[in-house]
Amino acid sequence: MQEKDIVLDVLGGVKGSLAGYATFISETANPTLRQTFQQMRDGDEKFQYDLYKIAEQKGYYATSPDASPHDMNCVKTSLTATPAHMGMK
């Protein structure tokens, strides 16, 4: 197995872990356990970003071009919509 394949495989695995943490955190009522999951998620996010930066430097991972200011504003607007705009009361 090539180094590139290993790095991309690990990045994919961490991405899956991060998605799992979102579920664990949102469904955990115990504050101590919730905090533990949040700390684990934070550590994995840092690890993922550090590994991503290495992969990008080595040319293993290419990102899309920067979004235009208009595109960023559209995303921001959609993400900051009030609950009423999202079909919630």
C-alpha positions in Angstrom: 0.0 0.0 0.0 1.3 3.4 -0.9 1.7 6.2 1.6 -0.9 8.3 -0.2 -3.4 5.5 0.1 -2.8 5.1 3.8 -3.1 8.8 4.5 -6.3 9.1 2.5 -7.7 6.0 4.2 -6.9 7.4 7.7 -8.5 10.8 6.7 -11.6 9.0 5.7 -11.8 7.0 8.9 -11.4 10.1 11.0 -14.1 11.8 9.0 -16.4 8.9 9.9 -15.5 9.1 13.6 -16.3 12.8 13.6 -19.7 12.1 12.2 -20.2 9.5 14.9 -19.2 12.0 17.7 -22.0 14.3 16.6 -24.5 11.6 17.2 -23.0 10.5 20.5 -22.8 14.1 21.8 -26.3 15.0 20.8 -27.8 11.8 22.4 -25.8 11.8 25.6 -27.6 13.1 28.7 -24.8 12.5 31.2 -22.7 15.8 31.3 -19.4 14.0 32.1 -19.8 11.5 29.3 -20.9 14.3 26.9 -17.8 16.3 27.8 -15.6 13.3 27.3 -17.1 12.8 23.8 -16.6 16.5 23.0 -12.9 16.3 24.1 -12.4 13.2 22.0 -14.0 14.9 19.0 -11.9 18.0 19.5 -8.7 15.8 19.5 -9.8 14.0 16.4 -10.6 17.3 14.6 -7.1 18.5 15.4 -5.5 15.3 14.2 -7.6 15.3 11.0 -6.6 18.9 10.2 -2.9 18.2 10.9 -3.0 15.1 8.7 -4.9 17.0 6.0 -2.3 19.7 5.9 0.5 17.1 5.5 -1.5 15.4 2.7 -2.1 18.7 1.0 1.6 19.6 1.1 2.5 16.3 -0.4 0.0 16.7 -3.1 -2.2 13.8 -1.9 -5.2 15.9 -1.3 -6.4 18.8 -3.5 -9.0 21.2 -2.4 -11.5 23.1 -4.4 -10.9 26.7 -5.4 -11.9 29.4 -2.9 -15.5 30.3 -2.9 -16.5 33.8 -4.0 -17.7 36.3 -1.5 -21.2 35.9 -2.9 -21.1 32.1 -2.5 -19.8 32.4 1.1 -22.6 34.9 1.9 -25.2 32.6 0.5 -24.0 29.7 2.7 -23.7 31.9 5.7 -27.3 33.1 5.2 -28.6 29.6 4.8 -26.8 28.4 8.0 -27.9 31.3 10.1 -31.5 31.1 9.2 -33.9 31.3 12.1 -35.7 28.2 13.2 -38.9 29.6 11.7 -37.2 29.6 8.3 -36.2 26.0 8.8 -39.7 24.7 9.3 -39.3 24.7 13.1 -41.3 26.5 15.7 
